Amino acid sequence: MKSRDTLLKLKRFQVDDKRRQVAQIETMIAEFERMAVDLDREILAEQEKAGIHDVAHYAYPTYAKAAKVRRDNLARSADELRGQLADAQAALAEAFEELKKIEILEERDGARERLAEAARDQAEMDRIGLGRSELRAG
């Protein structure tokens, strides 16, 4: 039983660890998306200030070009993280299934132990009852 308790603790730790990984990746994606939106605003502001929206124009703002590159890099990174997120979510689901299997086994063993204990208690009560009835009869 001790080894199953240890296994149960390990599986719970693994599930918690996978949850943290998923949350961390989700946070990073959200942060990258927020930064990309901020860059979009800055690009638009630069274009408005310069009065030039055509990237191919010779006088297109240098900062806007650099911000577009950074925004595109952030979008690519967010896409890569989405792939990692899918993998992390699958790993979490698998770890959770393993935990549930161990918990079900633990619960089943506990139910067996409770039934065995109830049977022992009933046998003891029957023995006490028989002893009393023999005293009355004798």
DSSP file with accessible surface (Angstrom, degrees, kcal/mol):
  #  RESIDUE AA STRUCTURE BP1 BP2  ACC     N-H-->O    O-->H-N    N-H-->O    O-->H-N    TCO  KAPPA ALPHA  PHI   PSI    X-CA   Y-CA   Z-CA
    1    1 A M     >        0   0  101      0, 0.0     4,-2.1     0, 0.0     5,-0.2   0.000 360.0 360.0 360.0 -33.7    0.0    0.0    0.0
    2    2 A K  H  >  +     0   0  170      1,-0.2     4,-2.4     2,-0.2     5,-0.2   0.894 360.0  53.0 -62.5 -40.3    2.9    2.4    0.7
    3    3 A S  H  > S+     0   0   94      1,-0.2     4,-2.5     2,-0.2    -1,-0.2   0.879 108.6  49.9 -65.4 -34.9    4.2    2.0   -2.8
    4    4 A R  H  > S+     0   0   60      2,-0.2     4,-2.9     1,-0.2    -1,-0.2   0.893 108.8  52.4 -69.4 -37.5    0.8    3.0   -4.2
    5    5 A D  H  X S+     0   0   63     -4,-2.1     4,-2.4     2,-0.2    -2,-0.2   0.932 111.5  47.0 -60.8 -42.8    0.7    6.0   -1.9
    6    6 A T  H  X S+     0   0   93     -4,-2.4     4,-2.4     2,-0.2    -2,-0.2   0.920 112.6  49.0 -64.2 -43.8    4.1    7.0   -3.2
    7    7 A L  H  X S+     0   0   66     -4,-2.5     4,-2.7     2,-0.2    -2,-0.2   0.904 110.0  52.1 -62.9 -40.6    2.9    6.5   -6.8
    8    8 A L  H  X S+     0   0   12     -4,-2.9     4,-2.4     2,-0.2    -2,-0.2   0.930 110.2  47.9 -62.2 -44.1   -0.2    8.5   -6.1
    9    9 A K  H  X S+     0   0  153     -4,-2.4     4,-2.4     2,-0.2    -1,-0.2   0.908 111.9  50.6 -62.7 -42.1    1.8   11.4   -4.8
   10   10 A L  H  X S+     0   0   82     -4,-2.4     4,-2.6     2,-0.2    -2,-0.2   0.931 110.8  47.9 -61.9 -46.0    4.1   11.2   -7.8
   11   11 A K  H  X S+     0   0   32     -4,-2.7     4,-2.4     2,-0.2    -2,-0.2   0.894 111.3  50.7 -65.2 -38.4    1.2   11.2  -10.3
   12   12 A R  H  X S+     0   0  110     -4,-2.4     4,-2.5     2,-0.2    -1,-0.2   0.913 110.7  49.5 -64.7 -40.3   -0.4   14.2   -8.5
   13   13 A F  H  X S+     0   0  123     -4,-2.4     4,-2.7     2,-0.2    -2,-0.2   0.919 110.5  50.6 -62.6 -43.5    2.9   16.0   -8.7
   14   14 A Q  H  X S+     0   0   61     -4,-2.6     4,-2.6     2,-0.2    -2,-0.2   0.909 110.4  49.0 -62.9 -41.5    3.2   15.2  -12.4
   15   15 A V  H  X S+     0   0    2     -4,-2.4     4,-2.5     2,-0.2    -1,-0.2   0.938 112.5  48.1 -63.0 -46.1   -0.3   16.5  -13.1
   16   16 A D  H  X S+     0   0   68     -4,-2.5     4,-2.2     1,-0.2    -2,-0.2   0.909 111.7  50.5 -60.9 -41.4    0.4   19.7  -11.1
   17   17 A D  H  X S+     0   0   52     -4,-2.7     4,-2.2     2,-0.2    -1,-0.2   0.924 110.6  48.5 -63.3 -43.5    3.7   20.2  -13.0
   18   18 A K  H  X S+     0   0   57     -4,-2.6     4,-2.5     1,-0.2    -2,-0.2   0.887 109.7  53.2 -65.3 -37.6    1.9   19.7  -16.4
   19   19 A R  H  X S+     0   0  120     -4,-2.5     4,-2.6     2,-0.2    -1,-0.2   0.910 108.5  49.8 -61.9 -43.4   -0.8   22.2  -15.3
   20   20 A R  H  X S+     0   0  128     -4,-2.2     4,-2.6     2,-0.2    -2,-0.2   0.910 110.2  50.7 -62.0 -41.4    1.9   24.8  -14.5
   21   21 A Q  H  X S+     0   0   68     -4,-2.2     4,-2.5     2,-0.2    -2,-0.2   0.926 111.1  47.9 -62.6 -45.1    3.6   24.2  -17.9
   22   22 A V  H  X S+     0   0   11     -4,-2.5     4,-2.7     1,-0.2     5,-0.2   0.940 113.4  47.9 -60.8 -46.7    0.3   24.7  -19.7
   23   23 A A  H  X S+     0   0   45     -4,-2.6     4,-2.4     1,-0.2    -2,-0.2   0.901 110.9  51.6 -62.0 -40.1   -0.5   27.9  -17.8
   24   24 A Q  H  X S+     0   0  126     -4,-2.6     4,-2.3     2,-0.2    -1,-0.2   0.930 111.3  46.3 -64.5 -43.4    3.0   29.2  -18.4
   25   25 A I  H  X S+     0   0   19     -4,-2.5     4,-2.6     2,-0.2    -2,-0.2   0.922 111.8  51.5 -65.7 -42.1    2.7   28.6  -22.2
   26   26 A E  H  X S+     0   0   89     -4,-2.7     4,-2.4     1,-0.2    -1,-0.2   0.905 109.9  50.3 -61.1 -40.0   -0.7   30.2  -22.2
   27   27 A T  H  X S+     0   0   95     -4,-2.4     4,-2.5    -5,-0.2    -1,-0.2   0.916 110.1  49.7 -64.1 -42.5    0.7   33.2  -20.4
   28   28 A M  H  X S+     0   0   77     -4,-2.3     4,-2.7     2,-0.2    -2,-0.2   0.911 110.5  49.9 -64.3 -41.8    3.5   33.6  -22.8
   29   29 A I  H  X S+     0   0   13     -4,-2.6     4,-2.6     1,-0.2     5,-0.2   0.943 111.6  48.5 -61.4 -46.5    1.2   33.4  -25.8
   30   30 A A  H  X S+     0   0   56     -4,-2.4     4,-2.4     1,-0.2    -1,-0.2   0.903 111.9  49.8 -61.0 -40.8   -1.1   36.0  -24.3
   31   31 A E  H  X S+     0   0   80     -4,-2.5     4,-2.6     2,-0.2    -1,-0.2   0.920 110.9  48.7 -65.5 -43.6    1.9   38.3  -23.6
   32   32 A F  H  X S+     0   0   47     -4,-2.7     4,-2.3     1,-0.2    -2,-0.2   0.908 112.1  49.3 -62.1 -41.4    3.2   37.9  -27.2
   33   33 A E  H  X S+     0   0   85     -4,-2.6     4,-2.2     2,-0.2    -2,-0.2   0.902 111.0  49.8 -65.2 -40.2   -0.2   38.7  -28.6
   34   34 A R  H  X S+     0   0  116     -4,-2.4     4,-2.4    -5,-0.2    -2,-0.2   0.931 111.1  49.1 -63.5 -43.2   -0.5   41.8  -26.4
   35   35 A M  H  X S+     0   0   43     -4,-2.6     4,-2.4     1,-0.2    -2,-0.2   0.893 109.7  52.1 -64.4 -37.9    2.9   42.9  -27.5
   36   36 A A  H  X S+     0   0   16     -4,-2.3     4,-2.4     2,-0.2    -1,-0.2   0.903 108.9  50.2 -65.7 -39.5    2.0   42.4  -31.1
   37   37 A V  H  X S+     0   0   71     -4,-2.2     4,-2.1     2,-0.2    -2,-0.2   0.920 110.1  50.7 -64.2 -42.3   -1.2   44.5  -30.7
   38   38 A D  H  X S+     0   0   44     -4,-2.4     4,-2.3     1,-0.2    -2,-0.2   0.922 110.4  49.3 -60.4 -43.0    0.9   47.3  -29.1
   39   39 A L  H  X S+     0   0   16     -4,-2.4     4,-2.9     1,-0.2    -1,-0.2   0.890 106.6  56.0 -64.8 -38.6    3.3   47.2  -32.0
   40   40 A D  H  X S+     0   0   71     -4,-2.4     4,-2.5     1,-0.2    -1,-0.2   0.922 108.6  48.1 -57.2 -44.0    0.4   47.4  -34.4
   41   41 A R  H  X S+     0   0  151     -4,-2.1     4,-2.5     1,-0.2    -2,-0.2   0.910 112.3  48.3 -62.9 -43.7   -0.7   50.5  -32.7
   42   42 A E  H  X S+     0   0   79     -4,-2.3     4,-2.5     2,-0.2    -2,-0.2   0.898 110.9  51.1 -64.5 -40.1    2.8   52.0  -32.8
   43   43 A I  H  X S+     0   0    6     -4,-2.9     4,-2.6     2,-0.2    -2,-0.2   0.944 111.4  47.6 -61.5 -47.7    3.2   51.1  -36.5
   44   44 A L  H  X S+     0   0   91     -4,-2.5     4,-2.7     1,-0.2    -2,-0.2   0.915 111.2  51.0 -61.0 -41.5   -0.1   52.8  -37.4
   45   45 A A  H  X S+     0   0   58     -4,-2.5     4,-2.6     1,-0.2    -1,-0.2   0.916 110.8  48.4 -63.7 -42.2    0.9   55.8  -35.4
   46   46 A E  H  X S+     0   0   43     -4,-2.5     4,-2.5     2,-0.2     6,-0.3   0.904 111.9  49.6 -63.4 -42.2    4.2   56.1  -37.2
   47   47 A Q  H  X>S+     0   0   18     -4,-2.6     4,-2.0     2,-0.2     5,-1.1   0.912 112.4  47.3 -63.9 -41.7    2.5   55.7  -40.6
   48   48 A E  H  <5S+     0   0  118     -4,-2.7    -2,-0.2     2,-0.2    -1,-0.2   0.907 111.9  50.3 -64.7 -42.6    0.0   58.4  -39.7
   49   49 A K  H  <5S+     0   0  160     -4,-2.6    -2,-0.2     1,-0.2    -1,-0.2   0.910 118.7  37.7 -63.4 -40.6    2.7   60.7  -38.4
   50   50 A A  H  <5S-     0   0   49     -4,-2.5    -1,-0.2     2,-0.2    -2,-0.2   0.709 101.1-134.0 -83.2 -20.7    4.7   60.2  -41.7
   51   51 A G  T  <5S+     0   0   56     -4,-2.0     2,-0.5    -5,-0.2    -3,-0.2   0.679  70.2 114.3  74.3  17.8    1.7   60.2  -43.9
   52   52 A I      < +     0   0   31     -5,-1.1    -1,-0.2    -6,-0.3    -2,-0.2  -0.980  30.9 165.0-126.7 123.7    3.1   57.1  -45.7
   53   53 A H        +     0   0   95     -2,-0.5     2,-0.7    -3,-0.1    -1,-0.1   0.504  51.1  98.6-111.6 -10.6    1.4   53.7  -45.5
   54   54 A D    >   -     0   0   96      1,-0.2     3,-1.4    -7,-0.1     6,-0.1  -0.718  58.7-157.6 -85.3 116.5    3.2   52.0  -48.3
   55   55 A V  T 3  S+     0   0   63     -2,-0.7     5,-0.2     1,-0.3    -1,-0.2   0.827  92.6  57.4 -63.7 -29.0    6.1   49.8  -47.0
   56   56 A A  T 3  S+     0   0   87     -3,-0.1    -1,-0.3     3,-0.1     2,-0.1   0.638  80.4 110.9 -79.4 -11.4    7.8   50.0  -50.4
   57   57 A H  S X  S-     0   0   67     -3,-1.4     3,-1.8     1,-0.1    -5,-0.0  -0.365  74.6-128.8 -65.6 139.7    7.9   53.8  -50.4
   58   58 A Y  T 3  S+     0   0  210      1,-0.3    -1,-0.1    -2,-0.1    -3,-0.0   0.776 107.3  47.8 -62.9 -25.7   11.4   55.1  -50.0
   59   59 A A  T 3  S+     0   0   44      2,-0.1    -1,-0.3    -9,-0.0     3,-0.1   0.263  76.6 137.6-101.3  13.6   10.4   57.4  -47.1
   60   60 A Y    <   -     0   0    5     -3,-1.8    -7,-0.1    -5,-0.2     5,-0.1  -0.347  69.9 -92.0 -59.5 136.3    8.5   54.8  -45.1
   61   61 A P     >  -     0   0   14      0, 0.0     4,-1.8     0, 0.0     5,-0.1  -0.251  26.6-144.8 -58.0 130.5    9.4   55.2  -41.4
   62   62 A T  H  > S+     0   0  115      1,-0.2     4,-2.5     2,-0.2     5,-0.2   0.882 100.4  55.1 -61.8 -40.5   12.3   53.0  -40.3
   63   63 A Y  H  > S+     0   0  108      1,-0.2     4,-2.9     2,-0.2    -1,-0.2   0.909 106.0  52.1 -61.8 -39.9   10.8   52.5  -36.9
   64   64 A A  H  > S+     0   0    0      2,-0.2     4,-2.3     1,-0.2    -1,-0.2   0.905 109.4  49.9 -63.4 -40.8    7.6   51.2  -38.5
   65   65 A K  H  X S+     0   0   88     -4,-1.8     4,-2.0     2,-0.2    -1,-0.2   0.940 113.3  45.6 -61.4 -47.4    9.6   48.7  -40.6
   66   66 A A  H  X S+     0   0   59     -4,-2.5     4,-2.5     1,-0.2    -2,-0.2   0.900 112.0  51.7 -64.3 -39.0   11.5   47.5  -37.5
   67   67 A A  H  X S+     0   0    4     -4,-2.9     4,-3.0     1,-0.2    -1,-0.2   0.881 107.6  52.9 -66.8 -35.7    8.3   47.2  -35.5
   68   68 A K  H  X S+     0   0   46     -4,-2.3     4,-2.8     2,-0.2    -1,-0.2   0.918 109.2  49.0 -64.7 -42.0    6.7   45.2  -38.3
   69   69 A V  H  X S+     0   0   85     -4,-2.0     4,-2.4     2,-0.2    -2,-0.2   0.939 113.5  46.5 -62.0 -45.5    9.6   42.7  -38.2
   70   70 A R  H  X S+     0   0  126     -4,-2.5     4,-2.5     2,-0.2    -2,-0.2   0.927 112.2  50.4 -63.1 -43.6    9.3   42.5  -34.5
   71   71 A R  H  X S+     0   0   53     -4,-3.0     4,-2.4     1,-0.2    -2,-0.2   0.923 110.9  49.2 -60.8 -43.2    5.6   42.0  -34.6
   72   72 A D  H  X S+     0   0   68     -4,-2.8     4,-2.4     1,-0.2    -1,-0.2   0.896 110.4  51.0 -64.3 -38.9    6.0   39.3  -37.2
   73   73 A N  H  X S+     0   0   70     -4,-2.4     4,-2.6     2,-0.2    -1,-0.2   0.901 109.9  49.9 -64.0 -40.9    8.6   37.5  -35.1
   74   74 A L  H  X S+     0   0    9     -4,-2.5     4,-2.6     2,-0.2    -2,-0.2   0.909 109.9  50.6 -63.1 -41.6    6.2   37.7  -32.1
   75   75 A A  H  X S+     0   0   45     -4,-2.4     4,-2.3     2,-0.2    -2,-0.2   0.915 111.4  48.2 -63.4 -42.2    3.4   36.2  -34.2
   76   76 A R  H  X S+     0   0  130     -4,-2.4     4,-2.4     2,-0.2    -2,-0.2   0.920 111.9  49.3 -63.2 -43.6    5.7   33.4  -35.3
   77   77 A S  H  X S+     0   0   43     -4,-2.6     4,-2.5     1,-0.2    -2,-0.2   0.905 110.0  51.0 -62.7 -41.1    6.8   32.7  -31.7
   78   78 A A  H  X S+     0   0    3     -4,-2.6     4,-2.0     2,-0.2    -1,-0.2   0.905 109.6  50.9 -63.4 -39.5    3.2   32.7  -30.6
   79   79 A D  H  X S+     0   0  100     -4,-2.3     4,-1.5     2,-0.2    -2,-0.2   0.914 110.2  48.9 -64.0 -42.4    2.4   30.1  -33.3
   80   80 A E  H  X S+     0   0  124     -4,-2.4     4,-1.9     1,-0.2    -2,-0.2   0.906 110.2  51.9 -62.3 -40.6    5.3   27.9  -32.2
   81   81 A L  H  X S+     0   0   11     -4,-2.5     4,-3.0     1,-0.2    -1,-0.2   0.845 102.2  59.5 -65.8 -32.9    4.1   28.2  -28.6
   82   82 A R  H  X S+     0   0   95     -4,-2.0     4,-2.3     2,-0.2    -1,-0.2   0.892 105.5  49.6 -62.3 -37.9    0.6   27.1  -29.7
   83   83 A G  H  X S+     0   0   37     -4,-1.5     4,-2.0     2,-0.2    -2,-0.2   0.922 112.4  46.6 -63.6 -44.1    2.2   23.9  -31.0
   84   84 A Q  H  X S+     0   0  101     -4,-1.9     4,-2.8     2,-0.2    -2,-0.2   0.874 109.8  55.4 -63.9 -36.3    3.9   23.5  -27.7
   85   85 A L  H  X S+     0   0   23     -4,-3.0     4,-2.9     2,-0.2     5,-0.2   0.923 105.9  50.5 -63.2 -43.6    0.7   24.2  -25.9
   86   86 A A  H  X S+     0   0   52     -4,-2.3     4,-2.2     1,-0.2    -1,-0.2   0.927 112.9  46.7 -60.7 -42.7   -1.1   21.5  -27.8
   87   87 A D  H  X S+     0   0  118     -4,-2.0     4,-2.4     2,-0.2    -2,-0.2   0.914 113.1  48.9 -64.0 -43.2    1.7   19.0  -26.8
   88   88 A A  H  X S+     0   0    9     -4,-2.8     4,-2.4     2,-0.2    -2,-0.2   0.889 110.6  50.6 -65.4 -38.3    1.6   20.2  -23.2
   89   89 A Q  H  X S+     0   0   88     -4,-2.9     4,-2.5     2,-0.2    -1,-0.2   0.898 110.3  49.8 -67.0 -38.2   -2.2   19.9  -23.0
   90   90 A A  H  X S+     0   0   61     -4,-2.2     4,-2.4    -5,-0.2    -2,-0.2   0.916 111.3  49.1 -64.8 -42.2   -1.9   16.3  -24.4
   91   91 A A  H  X S+     0   0   30     -4,-2.4     4,-2.7     2,-0.2    -2,-0.2   0.894 110.9  50.7 -63.9 -38.6    0.7   15.5  -21.8
   92   92 A L  H  X S+     0   0   35     -4,-2.4     4,-2.7     2,-0.2    -2,-0.2   0.932 109.7  49.6 -63.8 -44.7   -1.5   17.0  -19.1
   93   93 A A  H  X S+     0   0   48     -4,-2.5     4,-2.4     1,-0.2    -2,-0.2   0.920 112.6  47.9 -61.4 -41.6   -4.5   14.9  -20.3
   94   94 A E  H  X S+     0   0  118     -4,-2.4     4,-2.3     2,-0.2    -1,-0.2   0.928 112.5  47.8 -65.1 -45.4   -2.3   11.7  -20.3
   95   95 A A  H  X S+     0   0    6     -4,-2.7     4,-2.3     1,-0.2    -2,-0.2   0.898 111.5  51.7 -62.7 -38.4   -0.9   12.5  -16.8
   96   96 A F  H  X S+     0   0   78     -4,-2.7     4,-2.6     2,-0.2    -2,-0.2   0.910 108.5  50.6 -66.2 -40.7   -4.4   13.1  -15.5
   97   97 A E  H  X S+     0   0  118     -4,-2.4     4,-2.2     1,-0.2    -2,-0.2   0.916 110.3  49.8 -61.9 -43.1   -5.7    9.8  -16.9
   98   98 A E  H  X S+     0   0   60     -4,-2.3     4,-2.0     1,-0.2    -1,-0.2   0.909 110.8  49.9 -62.0 -42.1   -2.8    8.0  -15.2
   99   99 A L  H  X S+     0   0   11     -4,-2.3     4,-2.8     1,-0.2    -2,-0.2   0.928 109.2  51.4 -61.5 -45.0   -3.6    9.7  -11.9
  100  100 A K  H  X S+     0   0   83     -4,-2.6     4,-2.7     1,-0.2    -1,-0.2   0.894 107.4  53.2 -61.7 -39.5   -7.3    8.8  -12.2
  101  101 A K  H  X S+     0   0  134     -4,-2.2     4,-2.3     2,-0.2    -1,-0.2   0.935 111.5  45.4 -60.5 -45.3   -6.4    5.1  -12.8
  102  102 A I  H  X S+     0   0   22     -4,-2.0     4,-2.7     1,-0.2    -2,-0.2   0.910 112.8  50.9 -65.1 -41.8   -4.3    5.1   -9.7
  103  103 A E  H  X S+     0   0   41     -4,-2.8     4,-2.8     2,-0.2    -1,-0.2   0.901 109.5  50.6 -63.4 -38.6   -7.0    6.9   -7.7
  104  104 A I  H  X S+     0   0   85     -4,-2.7     4,-2.9     2,-0.2    -2,-0.2   0.926 111.4  47.8 -65.0 -43.5   -9.6    4.4   -8.9
  105  105 A L  H  X S+     0   0   64     -4,-2.3     4,-2.7     2,-0.2    -2,-0.2   0.919 112.9  49.2 -60.8 -42.7   -7.4    1.5   -7.8
  106  106 A E  H  X S+     0   0   47     -4,-2.7     4,-2.4     2,-0.2    -2,-0.2   0.920 112.6  47.4 -62.3 -43.8   -6.8    3.2   -4.5
  107  107 A E  H  X S+     0   0  140     -4,-2.8     4,-2.5     2,-0.2    -2,-0.2   0.914 111.5  50.6 -64.9 -41.5  -10.5    3.7   -4.0
  108  108 A R  H  X S+     0   0  126     -4,-2.9     4,-2.4     2,-0.2    -2,-0.2   0.921 111.4  47.9 -63.1 -43.9  -11.3    0.1   -5.0
  109  109 A D  H  X S+     0   0   26     -4,-2.7     4,-2.5     2,-0.2    -1,-0.2   0.903 111.1  51.6 -63.3 -40.6   -8.7   -1.2   -2.5
  110  110 A G  H  X S+     0   0   15     -4,-2.4     4,-2.5     2,-0.2    -2,-0.2   0.907 109.1  50.2 -62.3 -40.2  -10.2    1.1    0.2
  111  111 A A  H  X S+     0   0   37     -4,-2.5     4,-2.5     2,-0.2    -2,-0.2   0.914 110.5  50.0 -65.1 -41.3  -13.7   -0.2   -0.5
  112  112 A R  H  X S+     0   0  143     -4,-2.4     4,-2.7     1,-0.2    -2,-0.2   0.915 111.1  49.3 -61.4 -43.2  -12.4   -3.8   -0.2
  113  113 A E  H  X S+     0   0  105     -4,-2.5     4,-2.6     2,-0.2    -2,-0.2   0.904 110.7  49.8 -63.8 -41.1  -10.7   -3.0    3.1
  114  114 A R  H  X S+     0   0  152     -4,-2.5     4,-2.6     2,-0.2    -2,-0.2   0.908 112.0  48.2 -64.5 -39.8  -13.9   -1.4    4.4
  115  115 A L  H  X S+     0   0  127     -4,-2.5     4,-2.5     2,-0.2    -2,-0.2   0.916 112.2  48.6 -64.9 -43.2  -15.9   -4.5    3.3
  116  116 A A  H  X S+     0   0   43     -4,-2.7     4,-2.6     2,-0.2    -2,-0.2   0.915 112.8  48.3 -63.3 -40.7  -13.4   -6.8    5.0
  117  117 A E  H  X S+     0   0  100     -4,-2.6     4,-2.9     2,-0.2    -2,-0.2   0.917 111.1  50.1 -66.2 -41.1  -13.5   -4.7    8.1
  118  118 A A  H  X S+     0   0   53     -4,-2.6     4,-2.8     2,-0.2    -1,-0.2   0.905 110.8  50.0 -63.5 -39.3  -17.3   -4.7    8.2
  119  119 A A  H  X S+     0   0   62     -4,-2.5     4,-2.7     2,-0.2    -2,-0.2   0.913 111.4  48.7 -65.6 -40.5  -17.3   -8.5    7.7
  120  120 A R  H  X S+     0   0  149     -4,-2.6     4,-2.5     2,-0.2    -2,-0.2   0.923 112.5  48.2 -64.2 -43.2  -14.8   -8.8   10.6
  121  121 A D  H  X S+     0   0   90     -4,-2.9     4,-2.7     2,-0.2    -2,-0.2   0.918 112.2  49.1 -61.4 -43.6  -17.0   -6.5   12.8
  122  122 A Q  H  X S+     0   0  110     -4,-2.8     4,-2.9     2,-0.2    -2,-0.2   0.915 110.7  50.1 -63.9 -41.6  -20.1   -8.5   11.9
  123  123 A A  H  X S+     0   0   58     -4,-2.7     4,-2.6     2,-0.2    -1,-0.2   0.906 111.4  49.2 -62.6 -40.8  -18.4  -11.8   12.7
  124  124 A E  H  X S+     0   0   84     -4,-2.5     4,-2.7     2,-0.2    -2,-0.2   0.922 112.1  47.8 -64.4 -43.5  -17.3  -10.3   16.0
  125  125 A M  H  X S+     0   0  121     -4,-2.7     4,-3.0     2,-0.2    -2,-0.2   0.910 111.9  50.3 -63.9 -40.5  -20.8   -9.1   16.8
  126  126 A D  H  X S+     0   0   85     -4,-2.9     4,-2.9     2,-0.2     5,-0.2   0.916 110.6  49.7 -62.6 -42.1  -22.2  -12.6   15.8
  127  127 A R  H  X S+     0   0  145     -4,-2.6     4,-2.4     2,-0.2    -2,-0.2   0.934 112.8  46.7 -62.6 -43.8  -19.7  -14.2   18.1
  128  128 A I  H  X S+     0   0   60     -4,-2.7     4,-2.2     1,-0.2    -2,-0.2   0.938 113.2  49.7 -63.6 -43.1  -20.7  -11.9   20.9
  129  129 A G  H  X S+     0   0   38     -4,-3.0     4,-2.2     1,-0.2    -2,-0.2   0.906 111.2  48.0 -62.8 -41.8  -24.3  -12.5   20.2
  130  130 A L  H  X S+     0   0  104     -4,-2.9     4,-2.3     1,-0.2    -1,-0.2   0.903 109.5  53.8 -66.2 -37.7  -23.9  -16.3   20.1
  131  131 A G  H  X S+     0   0   29     -4,-2.4     4,-1.8    -5,-0.2    -2,-0.2   0.910 110.2  47.0 -63.8 -40.0  -21.9  -16.2   23.4
  132  132 A R  H  X S+     0   0  152     -4,-2.2     4,-2.0     2,-0.2    -1,-0.2   0.901 111.3  50.2 -68.6 -41.0  -24.8  -14.3   25.1
  133  133 A S  H  X S+     0   0   54     -4,-2.2     4,-1.9     1,-0.2    -1,-0.2   0.872 109.9  51.2 -68.9 -31.7  -27.4  -16.7   23.8
  134  134 A E  H  X S+     0   0  135     -4,-2.3     4,-2.0     1,-0.2    -1,-0.2   0.881 108.5  52.1 -70.2 -34.8  -25.4  -19.6   25.0
  135  135 A L  H  < S+     0   0  143     -4,-1.8    -2,-0.2     1,-0.2    -1,-0.2   0.896 111.6  46.4 -65.1 -41.8  -25.2  -18.0   28.5
  136  136 A R  H  < S+     0   0  201     -4,-2.0    -1,-0.2     1,-0.2    -2,-0.2   0.872 115.1  46.4 -67.5 -37.7  -28.9  -17.5   28.6
  137  137 A A  H  <        0   0   90     -4,-1.9    -2,-0.2    -5,-0.2    -1,-0.2   0.806 360.0 360.0 -74.6 -30.0  -29.6  -21.1   27.4
  138  138 A G     <        0   0  100     -4,-2.0    -3,-0.2    -5,-0.2    -2,-0.1   0.741 360.0 360.0 -90.0 360.0  -27.1  -22.6   29.8
